[in-house]
Amino acid sequence: MSTLPPAVIVREVGLRDGLQSIATVLPTERKLEWLRRAHAAGQREIEVGSFVPARLLPQLADTGEVLAYAQTLPGLMASVLVPNLKGAEHAIAAGAALMVVPLSASHAHSLANLRKTPDEVVAEVAKMRALRDSSGAKTIIEGGVGTAFGCTLQGQVSTAEVLRLMQALLDAGADRVSLADTVGYADPAMVDDLFGQALKIAGERLACGHFHDTRGLALANCYAALRLGVGRFDASLAGIGGCPHAPGASGNAATEDLLFMLQSMGVQTGVDLPALLALRADVADWMSGETLHGTLWRAGLPKTFVQHAS
């Protein structure tokens, strides 16, 4: 049996990927409470928003304010998503620790989502790297390769194209890359194959796996990547999130479910699960009427559960 990493980071993306996908516009005060309590529970990497025009995503219009608060929490790596050079300028000026640049390996999805071809996004990353370096900033650039396992618009996405674009991102100046199953097409065998090949190319610079639970396989896919040594995963509290180009999508891997799986297997996460479940209960109240996901909250932790948080 493969040796699992002794510790894993679960990066919370609910405040960005989650909130941008639902109708509710969460007040800034609630976002700050979410941040404070997630940090108190032990989460140390949180994606706090996206620098996009407020008219496009009013749910994330306060990203600058949320990021500024996140930067007051000790030891927290606060990241933001940036779709273009303008967004990168805002992220760098705000001192974001990390910015994620989304790239769709699917040509059709890239045009629908970003109005750019995948290679145009790569060229944009090169400009971001030049801007980052010339400004003297320390912001990490992560190129996120989405629709890596298939696309609702295009259908098949070739592994060769995914790997080509991943390498192109690194060549353009991305510090690291991640792979995302944006529309929930992946299964564990596909994850084993693609991540196995990607790790041979990127090594430790393949920093994260991002799996959606559209067809109920997010945790199985996380486990497949975990067995290869991947030590960071994106997840969203209550599984909120999704993709506007993935009809019927049920959202991201649920943070609490993923943490339970990891800790139950003895993998350290640094997170206090009961505290996080208490936060989830309040987030569910704040989002009354929205469809939430995940299963741990229904039954709670087993009486036999021994927490391996730290």
Order of alpha helices (4+ residues) and beta strands (2+ residues): beta-alpha-beta-alpha-beta-alpha-beta-alpha-alpha-beta-alpha-beta-alpha-beta-alpha-beta-alpha-alpha-alpha
